[in-house]
């Protein structure tokens, strides 16, 4: 299947109207207390209007101390519910599935932002993080589950568990970052115990038909790629997760792990058997041709990230023109403003991604 505009049915019963998912993108636009801002509402709902089959929020932290960046959307308090409900209602009204990405930054939480040392599976000198007690691990698990329940209460179609990029679930999966000697450390199976408990807990606490996804990344952060490949394989046939989102940095690049030399990252995962769980990939998918190439490689859908910042209606443009290429960067701030990007998000894009050009006088 290489048609980007063929619907994709999920095991939950939800249907993506096409094979295009908005990647969860840090945008720093919400309020300091985690409540939704008008700016973040506009940014996300414009992408739903633009035709994405599934519109995912940025990482929404499930604990106050799990915050990873300023202006992050929160889902750790019922105070967040009114904004979340407003967002879910509008996304769904545009015919897009509405999904919250559940997140805890863990060892990557800035101390100056959260007001205490960051936490992780083990003490870690480089990040200054401290080890969570067993009781705190259980609370972390329960707070992810509570975040899913809150998302369901707000009217979202589902949630994605952020298990990538060194954040807390990923840190538990990492043999380099997780040195625990209890049931949550040691073997690969034990290091995946937290993720599996959250999956089971979300399934038990939410109604049938609630969509559950997982995001994983296979490289960096002391991850073992073979372990992640095996975990992805178990998720794809396990019958508990509706979609797996592999964040690959660059989907068409070659794996850096010697055991997978000569193989593209996308192919490592596309060749895995699937049973009731669809597979997507993210990482430098820019053009309509790139997205089709992902499907040709054997995955079920593509996630669009930076190109969706540049074009809120990327799906509509790609449907109208199979050769659609996004505008080259850097672009003026005035261009980004028309795409629903607020000044604070523009500043973030300028600082970290050099995507912003100076406006002409």
C-alpha positions, -999 to +999 in steps of 0.1 A: +000+000+000+016+032-012-015+055-013-010+082+013-047+090+011-061+055+018-078+053+052-060+033+079-081+014+104-067+008+139-075-022+161-092+002+185-119+008+159-106+043+151-099+052+115-073+076+102-087+092+070-052+090+055-017+077+063-004+110+076+002+117+113+013+150+128+045+143+147+045+154+184+064+186+183+079+207+211+065+242+206+069+260+241+036+278+236+014+268+265+011+285+299+037+280+328+011+260+347+007+235+318-028+248+308-034+251+271-028+285+255-047+300+226-014+299+206-010+262+211-047+256+204-043+275+171-011+257+161-025+222+166-060+228+152-047+244+121-029+211+114-062+192+119-078+216+095-049+210+071-059+174+067-038+152+090-054+119+097-042+120+133-032+152+151-009+146+181-001+171+208+034+179+219+047+159+248+023+165+277+039+159+311+022+135+335+040+149+367+049+184+375+085+175+380+085+157+346+085+189+327+111+190+299+108+225+285+092+259+292+056+263+279+049+226+279+014+213+278+004+195+311-019+166+318-010+160+355-039+180+370-077+182+364-070+220+360-058+211+325-091+195+315-109+225+302-082+234+277-077+197+267-114+193+261-115+224+239-085+211+219-099+175+215-133+188+204-119+211+177-094+185+163-121+159+160-145+184+145-120+187+116-121+149+110-087+142+125-081+117+153-071+136+185-042+120+205-022+133+235+014+123+238+021+114+275+055+123+286+079+126+315+113+142+307+131+123+335+169+128+334+163+154+307+142+177+330+162+209+335+168+214+372+163+252+369+128+245+354+115+220+379+132+234+410+148+201+420+172+174+407+158+155+378+149+119+383+155+087+365+160+049+369+194+054+385+217+081+398+235+096+368+264+120+373+263+135+338+227+147+342+227+152+379+196+130+382+188+108+412+174+073+413+136+069+418+126+048+448+105+018+441+075+036+455+082+065+431+084+042+401+050+028+410+037+064+413+052+073+380+035+043+364+002+053+380+006+089+368+010+079+332-021+058+336-039+088+352-028+109+323-045+085+299-077+086+319-076+124+319-071+124+281-101+101+277-122+123+300-113+153+279-125+136+248-093+125+231-094+095+209-063+081+225-028+086+238+008+079+228+034+068+255+066+087+248+093+060+252+120+077+230+148+102+230+162+096+265+130+106+284+120+086+314+105+055+298+134+054+273+159+058+302+144+027+319+149+008+286+185+019+283+212-005+297+235+025+300+211+047+320+193+020+340+215+003+366+187-007+389+188-041+406+151-046+413+123-057+390+127-026+368+164-031+360+189-057+348+176-077+319+160-062+288+127-077+300+130-060+334+140-027+319+108-028+297+087-037+328+077-001+334+065+005+298+046-028+299+029-020+332+018+014+318+004-003+287-015-028+308-027-001+332-040+022+304-058-007+289-074-016+322-083+020+331-098+032+298-128+021+278-127-003+248-121+017+217-096+040+233-065+042+211-031+035+225+002+042+208+039+040+218+069+060+205+103+044+206+137+054+192+165+028+185+197+048+188+215+073+211+210+075+249+229+043+254+201+022+239+208-012+225+193-013+190+187-050+189+168-048+222+146-020+208+141-040+176+129-069+197+107-047+219+091-032+188+085-066+175+068-077+207+046-046+207+036-051+170+022-086+177+012-083+214-024-072+208-023-044+234-010-014+213-028+001+183+001+020+167+038+021+171+057+052+162+094+047+155+114+080+158+144+073+136+160+108+133+164+101+095+142+072+083+163+065+052+197+066+070+218+035+076+218+020+111+249+029+131+249-004+150+274-028+134+249-057+138+226-038+113+253-024+090+242-019+054+205-018+065+184+014+065+167+021+098+133+020+083+139-015+069+150-028+103+115-022+116+094-024+085+103-061+081+089-070+115+057-090+116+026-071+127-007-083+141-033-057+150-007-029+155+002-005+127+037+009+122+048+044+114+081+062+112+094+098+118+126+115+108+133+139+079+101+129+061+097+162+042+082+158+007+052+138-006+078+116-023+095+109+011+062+099+027+053+076-002+088+060+000+080+052+037+049+033+027+068+016-002+094+004+024+065-014+042+053+008+070+017+018+074+019+056+079+043+085+080+048+112+106+054+147+094+073+170+117+092+201+106+075+202+072+042+204+090+055+235+108+061+251+075+028+240+059-002+235+082-020+220+052+009+196+042-016+167+036-039+188+013-009+201-006+005+165-010-029+153-022-031+180-048+005+176-060+022+142-057+055+160-062+049+185-034+081+198-017+080+220+014+094+255+012+131+258+019+143+271+052+151+295+067+118+314+063+107+348+076+089+350+109+060+366+091+056+335+070+056+313+101+030+336+117+006+329+088+012+292+096-001+296+131+034+299+148+034+323+177+065+345+185+076+323+213+076+292+189+094+313+163+121+321+188+124+284+197+127+274+160+153+301+155+174+291+185+175+254+180+168+247+143+179+279+125+146+279+106+140+316+108+152+342+084+152+380+090+121+397+076+128+421+048+126+457+058 
